[in-house]
Amino acid sequence: MASLEIETKTVQISNGDLAIDAYLATPKQEGSYPGIIVVQEIFGVNDHIRDITRRLASEGYVAVAPAIYQRIAPGLELGYTEEDITLGRSYKEQTQADELLNDIKATIDYLYSLPQVQRIGVGTIGFCYGGHVVYLVAVLDEIKATASFYGAGITNSTPGGGEPTINRTKDIKGTIYAFFGLEDPLIPNEQPDEIEAALKKHNISYQIFRYPNADHGFLCDQRGSYNPEVAADAWQQVLSLFNTTLKK
């Protein structure tokens, strides 16, 4: 399918008293489309996250990237310097699992409020910290497909503390694809194995992709760890996941 022309804008998602800034990308062509939520890294809704959102819209989805640091750092947009990493991590440590679940649920409700979005369930895609978040929120009933990229800490932590996120695996409803680089210093190679074991134990529909010679952040073409060959393969797997689960 040829790439669709798209349009983008900044919107606000209402979650009780909180107004969450978000970047929305939609196909220009009239019609109804599945919705996808793009979850940021620790760097905020920056150019890379906006680019992913646009790419998904051009493939025939309504894609939205909510600012999940809205409570603690509204308007945050960082690069990839050591100072940026330190700052982004400091905000990550202030997030709470229940708040993230509520924010993503509000984002689903927002997508469903749009006339061009099909109310058939949504997809999520997240990177690094966002890769952890999308695994966490995969327990929501409306989420039919999850693409988790190099999500660190899933096996041994959860935002805000408490039982590790992997313990929620039994409650995942849809299909999950998880992507890891085997040269990622932030994710020991046994962690993807633990995740796969949990998914298999609970009969979750899944695929785990392990890429040799791939580092953390391999999909981001603005980072030194970008791996074009691996990124191209992973992106095709993402489209396969969303096309088979959301476009029927």
SERO-4910 file (N, C-alpha, C, O; in steps of 0.05 Angstrom, whole numbers):
BEGIN
 pado doro    nc1    nc2    nc3   cac1   cac2   cac3    cc1    cc2    cc3    oc1    oc2    oc3
  Met    A     17    -24      0      0      0      0     18     25      0     37     27     15
  Ala    A     11     44    -17     26     69    -18     21     85      8      0     83     20
  Ser    A     42    100     15     39    116     40     17    137     36     14    149     15
  Leu    A      1    140     56    -21    160     55    -11    187     63      8    190     79
  Glu    A    -23    208     51    -18    235     61    -30    238     89    -51    227     94
  Ile    A    -16    253    106    -25    255    133    -26    285    141    -16    302    128
  Glu    A    -39    289    164    -38    316    177    -33    312    206    -40    291    218
  Thr    A    -20    331    218    -13    329    247    -21    354    262    -25    375    251
  Lys    A    -25    350    288    -31    373    305    -26    365    334    -25    342    341
  Thr    A    -23    385    351    -21    381    380    -49    383    392    -64    401    385
  Val    A    -55    364    409    -82    363    421    -78    360    451    -56    356    461
  Gln    A   -100    361    465   -100    356    494   -120    333    500   -143    333    490
  Ile    A   -111    315    517   -127    292    526   -136    297    554   -119    302    572
  Ser    A   -161    296    560   -172    301    586   -171    275    603   -182    255    595
  Asn    A   -159    277    626   -159    255    646   -166    267    673   -148    272    689
  Gly    A   -191    270    678   -200    283    702   -191    312    702   -197    328    684
  Asp    A   -176    320    723   -166    347    725   -140    352    709   -130    374    707
  Leu    A   -130    331    697   -104    333    682   -110    335    652   -125    320    641
  Ala    A    -97    355    639    -98    357    610    -71    348    600    -50    361    605
  Ile    A    -71    327    585    -46    315    575    -41    324    546    -57    320    529
  Asp    A    -19    338    542    -11    345    515     -4    321    499      7    301    509
  Ala    A    -11    321    473     -7    298    456     -3    307    427    -12    328    419
  Tyr    A     12    291    413     17    296    384      1    276    368      4    251    372
  Leu    A    -17    286    351    -35    269    336    -29    270    306    -24    291    295
  Ala    A    -28    246    294    -24    244    265    -46    227    253    -52    205    263
  Thr    A    -59    238    232    -82    224    220    -79    224    190    -68    243    178
  Pro    A    -89    203    177    -90    204    147   -109    226    138   -130    230    150
  Lys    A   -102    239    116   -120    260    105   -144    247     91   -165    259     90
  Gln    A   -140    224     80   -161    211     64   -184    204     83   -180    193    104
  Glu    A   -208    210     74   -232    203     90   -234    173     93   -227    158     75
  Gly    A   -244    165    116   -246    137    122   -245    132    151   -243    151    167
  Ser    A   -246    106    159   -243     99    187   -218     82    190   -212     65    174
  Tyr    A   -204     87    212   -177     75    216   -174     65    244   -187     76    263
  Pro    A   -158     44    248   -151     36    276   -134     57    289   -120     72    276
  Gly    A   -135     57    316   -118     76    331    -94     62    343    -95     39    351
  Ile    A    -72     77    345    -48     68    358    -37     90    376    -37    113    369
  Ile    A    -28     81    400    -16     99    419     15     95    419     24     73    421
  Val    A     29    117    416     59    116    415     69    127    442     62    149    450
  Val    A     84    111    456     94    118    483    123    125    482    140    109    473
  Gln    A    129    148    492    156    160    490    177    144    506    171    127    523
  Glu    A    202    151    500    225    143    517    226    163    540    207    178    545
  Ile    A    248    163    555    251    182    577    254    211    567    255    229    583
  Phe    A    257    214    541    264    240    530    239    257    522    243    279    511
  Gly    A    216    248    529    192    264    522    182    258    494    193    241    480
  Val    A    162    273    486    151    271    458    170    287    441    163    310    434
  Asn    A    192    276    433    212    290    418    209    283    388    190    270    380
  Asp    A    228    292    372    226    289    343    224    259    335    209    253    316
  His    A    239    242    348    237    213    342    209    202    346    199    188    330
  Ile    A    197    209    369    171    199    375    150    211    356    132    197    347
  Arg    A    153    236    349    135    248    329    138    234    302    118    230    288
  Asp    A    163    227    295    168    214    269    154    187    269    142    179    249
  Ile    A    156    171    290    143    145    292    112    149    289     99    133    275
  Thr    A    102    169    302     73    175    300     64    181    272     44    172    262
  Arg    A     80    197    258     74    203    230     76    179    212     60    174    195
  Arg    A     97    162    217    100    138    200     76    119    203     68    107    183
  Leu    A     66    117    226     43     99    230     18    111    217      3     96    205
  Ala    A     15    137    219     -8    149    205     -7    145    175    -27    140    162
  Ser    A     17    147    164     20    143    135     14    114    126     10    109    103
  Glu    A     14     96    146      7     68    140    -23     62    145    -31     39    142
  Gly    A    -38     83    151    -67     79    153    -77     75    182    -96     61    187
  Tyr    A    -64     89    201    -73     89    228    -76    118    238    -64    136    228
  Val    A    -93    121    258    -93    146    273    -75    142    297    -81    126    315
  Ala    A    -53    157    297    -33    152    318    -30    177    335    -31    199    326
  Val    A    -27    172    361    -25    194    381     -3    187    401     -1    164    410
  Ala    A     13    207    407     34    205    427     29    223    451     34    247    449
  Pro    A     19    212    473     13    228    496     39    234    512     57    218    512
  Ala    A     39    257    525     62    265    541     59    252    569     45    262    586
  Ile    A     72    230    573     67    215    598     83    227    621     81    216    644
  Tyr    A     99    247    617    111    263    638     95    288    645    105    306    657
  Gln    A     70    289    636     54    314    638     53    325    667     54    349    671
  Arg    A     50    307    686     47    315    714     72    328    725     71    346    741
  Ile    A     95    319    716    120    327    729    138    344    711    154    359    721
  Ala    A    135    342    685    152    358    667    137    364    641    144    354    620
  Pro    A    116    381    643    100    387    619    118    401    598    134    418    604
  Gly    A    114    393    573    129    405    551    157    394    548    172    405    532
  Leu    A    164    374    562    191    363    561    198    352    534    182    337    522
  Glu    A    221    360    523    231    349    498    261    349    499    274    371    499
  Leu    A    273    326    501    302    324    505    316    311    482    303    298    465
  Gly    A    342    314    480    359    300    461    371    276    475    359    263    492
  Tyr    A    396    269    467    408    244    476    435    247    489    451    229    489
  Thr    A    440    271    499    466    275    513    465    262    541    443    253    550
  Glu    A    488    259    553    488    248    580    471    264    600    458    253    617
  Glu    A    472    291    596    456    307    614    426    302    609    410    301    628
  Asp    A    418    299    584    390    293    577    382    266    589    360    264    600
  Ile    A    400    246    587    393    220    598    389    221    628    370    210    639
  Thr    A    407    236    642    405    238    671    378    252    679    365    243    698
  Leu    A    371    273    664    347    288    670    322    270    665    304    269    681
  Gly    A    322    257    641    300    240    634    295    218    654    273    211    661
  Arg    A    317    206    663    315    184    683    304    195    709    289    181    723
  Ser    A    311    219    717    301    230    742    271    233    741    257    230    761
  Tyr    A    260    240    718    231    242    715    218    214    715    197    210    726
  Lys    A    231    195    702    221    168    701    216    157    729    197    144    734
  Glu    A    235    163    747    234    153    774    210    165    789    202    154    811
  Gln    A    198    186    779    175    198    793    148    188    782    127    196    792
  Thr    A    148    171    762    123    161    751    112    139    768    126    125    783
  Gln    A     86    134    765     71    114    781     55     96    762     43    106    742
  Ala    A     55     70    767     41     52    749     12     58    746      1     58    724
  Asp    A     -2     64    768    -31     70    767    -37     95    750    -56     95    735
  Glu    A    -19    115    753    -23    139    737    -19    134    708    -34    144    691
  Leu    A      1    117    701      6    111    673    -18     95    661    -26    100    639
  Leu    A    -28     76    677    -51     61    667    -75     80    662    -89     78    642
  Asn    A    -79     99    680   -101    118    677    -97    136    653   -116    142    638
  Asp    A    -72    145    649    -66    163    626    -70    148    599    -81    160    580
  Ile    A    -62    123    598    -66    108    573    -95    102    568   -105    103    546
  Lys    A   -110     96    590   -139     92    587   -152    117    577   -170    116    560
  Ala    A   -144    140    587   -155    165    577   -148    170    548   -164    181    533
  Thr    A   -124    161    540   -116    164    512   -133    146    494   -140    154    472
  Ile    A   -139    122    503   -157    105    488   -184    118    485   -195    118    463
  Asp    A   -195    129    507   -221    142    505   -220    166    486   -239    171    471
  Tyr    A   -197    180    486   -194    202    467   -195    192    438   -209    203    422
  Leu    A   -180    171    432   -180    160    405   -208    152    397   -217    157    375
  Tyr    A   -222    139    415   -249    129    409   -269    153    405   -290    149    394
  Ser    A   -262    176    415   -279    199    411   -277    212    384   -293    228    376
  Leu    A   -256    204    369   -251    215    342   -268    200    322   -268    176    322
  Pro    A   -282    214    304   -301    201    286   -287    182    266   -300    164    257
  Gln    A   -261    187    260   -248    170    241   -235    145    253   -222    129    239
  Val    A   -237    142    279   -224    119    293   -243     97    297   -265    101    308
  Gln    A   -236     73    289   -252     49    293   -251     41    322   -229     41    334
  Arg    A   -273     34    333   -274     25    361   -272     -6    362   -291    -20    370
  Ile    A   -249    -15    354   -245    -44    352   -222    -53    369   -213    -76    367
  Gly    A   -212    -36    387   -188    -41    401   -165    -25    389   -167    -16    366
  Val    A   -144    -20    404   -122     -4    395    -96    -19    397    -94    -40    409
  Gly    A    -75     -7    384    -48    -17    387    -32      2    403    -39     26    406
  Thr    A     -9     -8    414     10     10    427     38      3    417     43    -20    410
  Ile    A     55     23    418     83     19    412     99     37    430     93     61    433
  Gly    A    120     26    443    135     42    462    165     34    461    172     12    453
  Phe    A    181     53    469    210     50    466    224     55    492    218     75    506
  Cys    A    243     37    500    259     41    524    239     42    548    225     22    553
  Tyr    A    239     64    562    219     67    584    191     62    573    175     49    587
  Gly    A    185     73    550    159     68    538    154     39    531    131     30    531
  Gly    A    176     24    525    173     -4    520    164    -19    545    149    -39    544
  His    A    173    -10    568    164    -20    594    134    -12    598    118    -29    606
  Val    A    128     13    593    101     23    598     81      8    581     59      1    591
  Val    A     87      2    556     66    -11    539     62    -40    549     40    -51    546
  Tyr    A     83    -53    560     80    -79    571     61    -77    596     44    -94    600
  Leu    A     66    -57    612     49    -52    636     20    -49    629      3    -61    641
  Val    A     14    -32    609    -13    -25    602    -27    -45    584    -50    -43    577
  Ala    A    -12    -66    575    -23    -86    557    -46   -101    571    -61   -116    558
  Val    A    -49    -98    597    -71   -111    611    -98    -98    606   -119   -109    613
  Leu    A    -98    -74    595   -123    -60    590   -139    -75    568   -128    -84    548
  Asp    A   -165    -77    572   -182    -93    555   -181    -84    526   -182   -101    507
  Glu    A   -178    -58    521   -180    -47    494   -155    -51    477   -155    -47    453
  Ile    A   -133    -59    490   -107    -61    476   -105    -89    463   -102   -109    477
  Lys    A   -105    -89    436   -104   -114    422    -76   -121    412    -71   -145    407
  Ala    A    -59   -101    410    -32   -107    400    -12    -88    413    -17    -64    416
  Thr    A     10    -99    422     31    -84    436     58    -90    422     66   -113    419
  Ala    A     73    -68    415    100    -71    405    118    -57    426    119    -33    428
  Ser    A    133    -74    440    151    -64    462    180    -65    453    190    -87    448
  Phe    A    192    -42    450    220    -40    441    239    -35    465    235    -16    480
  Tyr    A    258    -53    468    279    -52    489    268    -40    515    279    -20    525
  Gly    A    247    -52    525    236    -44    551    252    -54    574    252    -78    580
  Ala    A    266    -36    587    283    -44    610    267    -46    636    248    -31    640
  Gly    A    275    -64    653    264    -66    679    238    -81    682    227    -82    704
  Ile    A    227    -92    661    202   -106    662    203   -130    681    183   -135    695
  Thr    A    225   -143    683    227   -167    700    233   -162    729    228   -179    746
  Asn    A    242   -137    735    251   -133    763    241   -106    775    251    -99    796
  Ser    A    223    -92    762    214    -67    773    187    -60    761    177    -73    743
  Thr    A    175    -39    772    151    -27    761    151      3    768    162     10    789
  Pro    A    140     20    751    140     49    758    128     55    785    105     46    790
  Gly    A    142     69    802    133     76    828    138     55    849    133     60    873
  Gly    A    148     31    841    154     10    861    132    -10    863    109     -5    855
  Gly    A    138    -32    876    119    -54    879    128    -78    863    151    -80    854
  Glu    A    110    -97    860    116   -122    845    124   -115    817    113    -97    804
  Pro    A    144   -130    806    153   -124    779    131   -127    758    113   -143    761
  Thr    A    133   -112    737    113   -111    717    108   -139    704     86   -145    696
  Ile    A    128   -156    703    125   -182    691    104   -198    705     92   -216    693
  Asn    A     98   -192    731     78   -207    746     50   -201    735     31   -216    742
  Arg    A     47   -181    718     20   -175    706     16   -190    680     -5   -187    668
  Thr    A     35   -205    672     34   -218    645      9   -235    642     -3   -235    620
  Lys    A      0   -248    663    -24   -265    661    -49   -250    653    -68   -262    643
  Asp    A    -49   -223    657    -73   -207    651    -72   -194    623    -90   -179    616
  Ile    A    -51   -199    607    -49   -188    580    -71   -201    563    -73   -225    562
  Lys    A    -85   -184    548   -108   -194    533   -101   -198    503   -111   -217    491
  Gly    A    -84   -181    492    -79   -182    463    -53   -196    456    -43   -213    471
  Thr    A    -42   -189    433    -17   -199    423      6   -180    430      2   -156    427
  Ile    A     29   -190    438     51   -173    444     76   -183    429     83   -206    429
  Tyr    A     89   -164    416    115   -168    403    136   -152    420    131   -128    425
  Ala    A    158   -164    427    178   -151    442    205   -153    428    212   -174    418
  Phe    A    219   -130    426    244   -128    410    267   -121    428    266   -102    444
  Phe    A    289   -136    425    313   -131    441    338   -133    424    340   -149    405
  Gly    A    358   -117    431    384   -119    420    402   -135    439    403   -129    463
  Leu    A    416   -154    428    432   -171    445    458   -158    455    472   -169    472
  Glu    A    463   -134    445    486   -118    455    477    -95    473    492    -75    477
  Asp    A    452    -96    482    441    -75    499    452    -76    527    447    -96    541
  Pro    A    467    -56    536    479    -57    563    458    -53    585    464    -59    608
  Leu    A    435    -43    578    414    -38    598    396    -61    603    381    -62    623
  Ile    A    397    -81    586    379   -104    588    395   -130    586    402   -138    564
  Pro    A    402   -143    608    416   -169    607    401   -189    590    376   -189    590
  Asn    A    415   -205    575    402   -223    556    383   -243    569    366   -255    556
  Glu    A    386   -248    595    368   -267    608    340   -254    612    321   -269    616
  Gln    A    338   -228    612    312   -215    616    292   -221    594    269   -228    600
  Pro    A    300   -219    568    281   -228    547    273   -257    550    251   -265    544
  Asp    A    291   -274    560    285   -302    564    263   -305    586    245   -321    584
  Glu    A    266   -289    608    246   -289    629    219   -280    619    198   -291    626
  Ile    A    220   -259    603    194   -249    592    181   -270    574    157   -274    576
  Glu    A    197   -282    557    186   -303    540    174   -326    556    153   -336    549
  Ala    A    188   -334    577    178   -355    594    151   -348    607    133   -365    608
  Ala    A    148   -323    615    123   -315    628    101   -314    607     78   -322    613
  Leu    A    107   -303    583     86   -302    562     77   -330    554     54   -335    550
  Lys    A     96   -349    552     90   -376    545     74   -390    567     54   -404    561
  Lys    A     82   -385    592     68   -398    615     38   -390    615     21   -407    621
  His    A     32   -365    609      5   -355    611    -10   -355    584    -31   -343    581
  Asn    A      2   -369    564    -11   -373    538    -19   -346    525    -40   -344    513
  Ile    A     -1   -327    527     -5   -301    514      5   -304    485     26   -316    480
  Ser    A     -9   -292    466      0   -291    438     24   -272    437     21   -248    443
  Tyr    A     47   -281    427     71   -264    428     92   -273    408     90   -295    397
  Gln    A    111   -255    403    136   -261    390    158   -245    404    153   -221    410
  Ile    A    181   -257    408    204   -243    418    225   -241    396    231   -262    384
  Phe    A    235   -217    391    256   -213    370    282   -205    384    283   -185    398
  Arg    A    302   -222    380    329   -216    392    348   -211    369    352   -228    352
  Tyr    A    360   -188    368    377   -180    346    406   -179    354    414   -163    371
  Pro    A    423   -197    342    452   -195    347    463   -168    337    452   -157    318
  Asn    A    484   -159    350    498   -134    341    480   -110    343    486    -89    330
  Ala    A    458   -111    359    441    -88    362    442    -78    391    442    -94    410
  Asp    A    444    -52    394    447    -38    420    421    -26    428    401    -28    413
  His    A    420    -14    451    396      0    460    390     23    441    408     37    432
  Gly    A    365     27    435    357     49    417    362     44    388    365     63    373
  Phe    A    363     19    379    371     13    352    351     23    331    358     24    307
  Leu    A    326     29    339    307     38    319    308     68    313    297     78    294
  Cys    A    322     83    331    322    112    329    345    122    312    369    118    319
  Asp    A    338    134    289    359    143    271    373    169    279    389    180    265
  Gln    A    366    179    303    380    202    314    399    195    337    411    213    350
  Arg    A    404    169    341    422    160    361    446    145    349    443    134    328
  Gly    A    468    146    363    492    132    353    488    102    352    503     88    337
  Ser    A    469     92    367    464     63    367    445     54    345    438     30    343
  Tyr    A    436     72    328    418     65    306    430     43    288    454     44    281
  Asn    A    414     23    282    422      1    265    402     -1    242    381    -13    246
  Pro    A    409     10    219    389     11    197    378    -16    189    353    -18    184
  Glu    A    394    -36    187    385    -62    178    366    -74    199    344    -84    192
  Val    A    373    -73    224    356    -84    245    331    -67    247    309    -78    250
  Ala    A    333    -41    245    310    -24    247    290    -30    225    265    -30    230
  Ala    A    300    -34    201    282    -40    178    267    -66    183    243    -68    178
  Asp    A    280    -87    193    267   -112    198    246   -109    221    224   -118    218
  Ala    A    254    -95    242    236    -92    265    211    -77    257    189    -83    265
  Trp    A    215    -56    240    192    -40    231    172    -57    215    148    -54    218
  Gln    A    182    -75    198    165    -92    183    149   -111    201    126   -117    196
  Gln    A    162   -120    223    148   -137    242    126   -121    256    105   -132    262
  Val    A    132    -96    263    112    -79    275     87    -76    257     65    -80    266
  Leu    A     92    -70    232     70    -67    213     54    -93    210     30    -93    208
  Ser    A     69   -116    210     55   -142    208     37   -146    232     15   -155    230
  Leu    A     47   -139    256     31   -142    280      6   -125    279    -16   -136    283
  Phe    A      9   -100    272    -14    -82    272    -33    -89    249    -58    -88    253
  Asn    A    -22    -96    226    -40   -102    204    -56   -127    208    -79   -129    199
  Thr    A    -45   -147    222    -59   -172    226    -79   -171    250    -99   -185    251
  Thr    A    -73   -153    269    -91   -152    293   -111   -130    292   -132   -132    304
  Leu    A   -105   -109    277   -122    -85    278   -137    -80    251   -156    -65    250
  Lys    A   -127    -92    230   -139    -88    203   -151   -115    193   -136   -131    181
  Lys    A   -175   -119    199   -188   -145    191   -213   -140    175   -226   -159    167
***
